[in-house]
C-alpha cells in the first residue's frame, strides 16, 4: 500500500465513485450508481473537510444508505415507463385483435389461431371457424369473446344499400 501514500484520500473516493459508475454501465440493473454517487459525495466531503478514515467510511455508508433508500422510494412513487410497456407481454399485445377458433371453445376453454400461433383460449362457447376478439390475457391464455360481423372487425361501418 506504499503506492497510496502520495495520493490524496479524496482522489481515492472520487476514483471509486467513477469505477462504480462504470460498473453500473457494464452490469446494468445492479444499482451501483447510488453507491457511486455516495463515493463521489464522500470524496467531495474529504476534500472540503480533510481526511479521517473512520469518519470517511461512516460518511460513505450513511450516504450510500440515504441514496439507495431515497432512490427506491422515489422510483416506487414514480416508476420509469418504458418506451413499450407491453414489450414482454405478448398476450396483452394481442388485446383488440381477432383470432379464429381452431378447437371449439366448450365449457369455457378451447384453442384459437392468431397469425402463425395457436393459443389456449377461454371464453363463451363457440364453434370451430368462428372469429373471436381477444379481450385480454391471463398469462399464456387468451380471453376471448365472439367478434361482430367482419365489417365491424375491420373498422368499417355498414352504410345504406
ABEGO torsion letter per residue (X at the ends): XAAAAABBAAAAAAAAAAAAAAAAAABBGAGAAAAAAAAAAAAAAAAAAEBBAAAAAAAAAAAAAAAAAAAAAAAAABBBBBABAAAABAAAAABGBBBBBABBBBGGBBBBBBEABBBBBBEBBBBBGBBBBBAEBBEABBBBBBBBBAAAAAGBBBBBX
